[in-house]
Amino acid sequence: MKVFFRLVKLVAPQWQRMLWAILLGCLTVGSNVGLLITSAYLISKAALHPSVAELMVAIVGVRFFGIARAVFRYLERYFSHDVTFRLLSRLRVWFYQALEPLAPASLQNYRSGDLLSRIVADVEVLKNFYLRVLAPPLVAVLILMLMLIFYGQFDHSLAYVYLFFFVLAGVLLPLGVRQLGAGRGRQLVAARAEINTKLVDSIQGMTEIIAYGQRQAVEESIKQSNERLIKLQGQTAGLSALTNSLSSLFMHLALWFMLVLSIPLVTAGQINGVYLAVLALGVLSSFEAVGALPMTFHYLEESLAAGKRLFHITSNRPTVSTRETTKVTPPNFGLRFEGLSFSYDGHTYALRDINFTIPQGGRVAVVGPSGAGKSTLVNLLLRFWDYEQGAIYLGEQNIKELSTQSMSDLVAVVSQRTHLFNATIRENLLLAKPTASEEEMAAVIRRARLEDFIRELPDGYQTYIGEGGFKLSGGQRQRLAIARALLKDAPILILDEATSGLDAVTEQEVLTAIFDLMQGRTCLMITHRLTGLEKMDQILVLSAGRLVEQGSHQELLRNQGLFYEMWQLSRQTIANL
Ligand SMILES: Nc1ncnc2c1ncn2[C@@H]1O[C@H](COP(=O)(O)OP(=O)(O)OP(=O)(O)O)[C@@H](O)[C@H]1O
């Protein structure tokens, strides 16, 4: 019930348009009723050979309802589609806006295929919430009231018969269908999500799947999910066909009963014989309003299941709270970490009592064994996760007081995983600065040493680089990421394993571009490679979440501590190669 009201609240802002669509739905069915009963009256009356003047009102009525039915049907379709598309776009924007503050901390437990399925398939299902759950019962109730008044004018027994069959087809049949198809709506939503998740996962990991010879197993798994979905869809279609037949049966039974009751009334002279066909066709035409009701519970169940999946995500509280929403520019761009401790799970510390300072324009490298907490330091600085103990200051301003937007405006990141979009080189660059001129772009491309490469491409800046920059080499990808960071021109630069995975020559080229990028910026560089660190002002050595050593390259080598050991080891590894 809670999910139902939350869904109602979501669609509520469109209530005026929805009311119009419902009203037009009633007018369409009403016109259909009007057309058939005036036609029936006209034919019956004409059989008695009256003067044309006596038929005039009925003739005008037939024309009027004939045209009105077409016009109202058009308007009803127009308004209901308009409302549906507005609702869909609103739901998608609402879900995306709710998702954004949750990334990445609160979303790390969801698979990306699952998230995609929620934003596409589940939102799509919700269009039925208005179209097939809310609107049809309201139209049906209004038509029922109208028809009860109509039949009541002739005889109360006719109104009772009409009511009985209307309730049978519009309430009891849907309840029966609900019993028969219980859980199917939910299963359909789950089956769709499962197949979408598997498809996205296998497309993302296609190279590994082929490399590890798992193609057949994955295909089989997708096939099974697909068969399950098809089976459920088949069952739903079967149920829908059964309800259509039953609904039609009840309508014809209602028609038959109406005639059985009306004929004696006509014989007794209580009702004029010309109305006999009118009473019968009134049933046929108005039962259109019942047609959509039997599957209402199915669509309700589907909508509730989809709504629940969406609310499950949107109810997550963002891990990072921002007190300040206005843009604040700190007095300088130095960084100070003060007594910083942090744990992802509330038990094991990933960082413990970290203290260090990077003056504005200073260059600091963070090294340490795998799992030491280096990336965590960056996660906290970028406000991906919130911390409780200690503080990070950016030019004397606690970063918790800066909005996430202010923070991302001030920081440029080049990491091993920097995301490049499946777009052109130009579009990937413009992400950093949408207003950048051609000259600005050419300048950063030159500084990132990509000029020659782009010149040789037939489409130059308009070249599509594929998913994640797939069509570029590792070094080209990193240099494009550097060019983008250069274009952003942020005062703080974070480099997270920016050269890892590159061969020595490419690494050297990328490092040259990186040192160019560092000029005049406060720089924090996370690295496993111990080459080139002499150029850094300070090196921090992390181990098991603690800052165990700190100093210049020279000082750390002289101390013969953990850094010295790591350095010796890396030299031996290079020598052994
Ligand atoms: N998102 C996360 N959720 C839970 N624990 C995490 C998460 N990210 C990292 N950790 C844990 O926090 C600790 C520090 O991880 P972190 O990624 O900061 O190390 P690192 O020094 O960057 O390692 P590497 O050099 O291998 O990238 C590790 O024990 C890791 O398992």
The ligand as a Tripos MOL2 file, in Angstrom:
@<TRIPOS>MOLECULE
LIG
   31    33     1     0     0
SMALL
NO_CHARGES

@<TRIPOS>ATOM
      1 N1         34.4350    0.4080   -1.8470 N.pl3     1 LIG1
      2 C1         34.9750   -0.2590   -0.8460 C.ar      1 LIG1
      3 N2         34.1910   -0.8770    0.0440 N.ar      1 LIG1
      4 C2         34.7230   -1.5460    1.0600 C.ar      1 LIG1
      5 N3         36.0450   -1.6550    1.2990 N.ar      1 LIG1
      6 C3         36.8710   -1.0640    0.4310 C.ar      1 LIG1
      7 C4         36.3930   -0.3340   -0.6800 C.ar      1 LIG1
      8 N4         37.4380    0.1580   -1.3640 N.ar      1 LIG1
      9 C5         38.5410   -0.2470   -0.7150 C.ar      1 LIG1
     10 N5         38.2150   -0.9850    0.3750 N.ar      1 LIG1
     11 C6         39.1560   -1.5630    1.3500 C.3       1 LIG1
     12 O1         39.8900   -0.5090    1.9220 O.3       1 LIG1
     13 C7         41.2770   -0.8570    2.0430 C.3       1 LIG1
     14 C8         42.1420    0.1680    1.3010 C.3       1 LIG1
     15 O2         41.8410    0.0660   -0.0820 O.3       1 LIG1
     16 P1         42.4380    1.0730   -1.1560 P.3       1 LIG1
     17 O3         41.7480    0.8020   -2.4480 O.co2     1 LIG1
     18 O4         42.3780    2.4580   -0.6260 O.co2     1 LIG1
     19 O5         43.9360    0.5880   -1.2200 O.3       1 LIG1
     20 P2         45.0700    1.0090   -2.2460 P.3       1 LIG1
     21 O6         46.2450    1.3500   -1.4340 O.co2     1 LIG1
     22 O7         44.5760    2.0310   -3.1810 O.co2     1 LIG1
     23 O8         45.2710   -0.3900   -2.9960 O.3       1 LIG1
     24 P3         45.7800   -0.6440   -4.4900 P.3       1 LIG1
     25 O9         47.1620   -0.1240   -4.5770 O.co2     1 LIG1
     26 O10        45.7340   -2.1190   -4.6200 O.co2     1 LIG1
     27 O11        44.8230    0.0530   -5.4030 O.co2     1 LIG1
     28 C9         41.4020   -2.2680    1.4630 C.3       1 LIG1
     29 O12        41.4320   -3.1500    2.5680 O.3       1 LIG1
     30 C10        40.1560   -2.4820    0.6640 C.3       1 LIG1
     31 O13        39.7300   -3.8020    0.6910 O.3       1 LIG1
@<TRIPOS>BOND
     1     1     2 1
     2     2     3 ar
     3     2     7 ar
     4     3     4 ar
     5     4     5 ar
     6     5     6 ar
     7     6     7 ar
     8     6    10 ar
     9     7     8 ar
    10     8     9 ar
    11     9    10 ar
    12    10    11 1
    13    11    12 1
    14    11    30 1
    15    12    13 1
    16    13    14 1
    17    13    28 1
    18    14    15 1
    19    15    16 1
    20    16    17 2
    21    16    18 1
    22    16    19 1
    23    19    20 1
    24    20    21 2
    25    20    22 1
    26    20    23 1
    27    23    24 1
    28    24    25 2
    29    24    26 1
    30    24    27 1
    31    28    29 1
    32    28    30 1
    33    30    31 1
@<TRIPOS>SUBSTRUCTURE
     1 LIG1         1 GROUP 0 **** ****
